[in-house]
Amino acid sequence: MNPLRLHLAHTGETATAFAERIDLSPSYLSRLMSGEREADASVIARIMKATDGAVTPDAWVEWWQARAAA
């Protein structure tokens, strides 16, 4: 499962609220979390900062690679 989706489930924050907090559209964040779109480094950095380091670039890349290999 996407590391951000796991984090949001743990914290109870909605994806819509999180997207607004990091200045992304909710639909774009949804596409990122589903693997439909690939996140660039600046988006991953915003996610890491907004989650206080709970979602790291390494975790995101590992998820992306595992998803692509499946």
MODELLER restraints for C-alpha pairs under 7 A, 6 or more apart:
rsr = mdl.restraints
at = mdl.atoms
rsr.add(forms.Gaussian(group=physical.xy_distance, feature=features.Distance(at['CA:2:A'], at['CA:33:A']), mean=5.89, stdev=0.5))
rsr.add(forms.Gaussian(group=physical.xy_distance, feature=features.Distance(at['CA:2:A'], at['CA:63:A']), mean=6.19, stdev=0.5))
rsr.add(forms.Gaussian(group=physical.xy_distance, feature=features.Distance(at['CA:3:A'], at['CA:55:A']), mean=6.17, stdev=0.5))
rsr.add(forms.Gaussian(group=physical.xy_distance, feature=features.Distance(at['CA:3:A'], at['CA:59:A']), mean=6.61, stdev=0.5))
rsr.add(forms.Gaussian(group=physical.xy_distance, feature=features.Distance(at['CA:3:A'], at['CA:60:A']), mean=6.35, stdev=0.5))
rsr.add(forms.Gaussian(group=physical.xy_distance, feature=features.Distance(at['CA:4:A'], at['CA:55:A']), mean=6.19, stdev=0.5))
rsr.add(forms.Gaussian(group=physical.xy_distance, feature=features.Distance(at['CA:5:A'], at['CA:33:A']), mean=6.72, stdev=0.5))
rsr.add(forms.Gaussian(group=physical.xy_distance, feature=features.Distance(at['CA:8:A'], at['CA:14:A']), mean=6.53, stdev=0.5))
rsr.add(forms.Gaussian(group=physical.xy_distance, feature=features.Distance(at['CA:8:A'], at['CA:15:A']), mean=6.97, stdev=0.5))
rsr.add(forms.Gaussian(group=physical.xy_distance, feature=features.Distance(at['CA:15:A'], at['CA:26:A']), mean=6.80, stdev=0.5))
rsr.add(forms.Gaussian(group=physical.xy_distance, feature=features.Distance(at['CA:16:A'], at['CA:26:A']), mean=5.04, stdev=0.5))
rsr.add(forms.Gaussian(group=physical.xy_distance, feature=features.Distance(at['CA:19:A'], at['CA:25:A']), mean=5.93, stdev=0.5))
rsr.add(forms.Gaussian(group=physical.xy_distance, feature=features.Distance(at['CA:19:A'], at['CA:26:A']), mean=5.29, stdev=0.5))
rsr.add(forms.Gaussian(group=physical.xy_distance, feature=features.Distance(at['CA:19:A'], at['CA:29:A']), mean=6.19, stdev=0.5))
rsr.add(forms.Gaussian(group=physical.xy_distance, feature=features.Distance(at['CA:22:A'], at['CA:46:A']), mean=6.41, stdev=0.5))
rsr.add(forms.Gaussian(group=physical.xy_distance, feature=features.Distance(at['CA:31:A'], at['CA:37:A']), mean=5.45, stdev=0.5))
rsr.add(forms.Gaussian(group=physical.xy_distance, feature=features.Distance(at['CA:32:A'], at['CA:38:A']), mean=6.06, stdev=0.5))
rsr.add(forms.Gaussian(group=physical.xy_distance, feature=features.Distance(at['CA:32:A'], at['CA:39:A']), mean=6.22, stdev=0.5))
rsr.add(forms.Gaussian(group=physical.xy_distance, feature=features.Distance(at['CA:44:A'], at['CA:57:A']), mean=6.12, stdev=0.5))
rsr.add(forms.Gaussian(group=physical.xy_distance, feature=features.Distance(at['CA:47:A'], at['CA:55:A']), mean=6.84, stdev=0.5))
rsr.add(forms.Gaussian(group=physical.xy_distance, feature=features.Distance(at['CA:48:A'], at['CA:54:A']), mean=6.62, stdev=0.5))
rsr.add(forms.Gaussian(group=physical.xy_distance, feature=features.Distance(at['CA:48:A'], at['CA:55:A']), mean=5.20, stdev=0.5))
rsr.add(forms.Gaussian(group=physical.xy_distance, feature=features.Distance(at['CA:48:A'], at['CA:56:A']), mean=5.50, stdev=0.5))
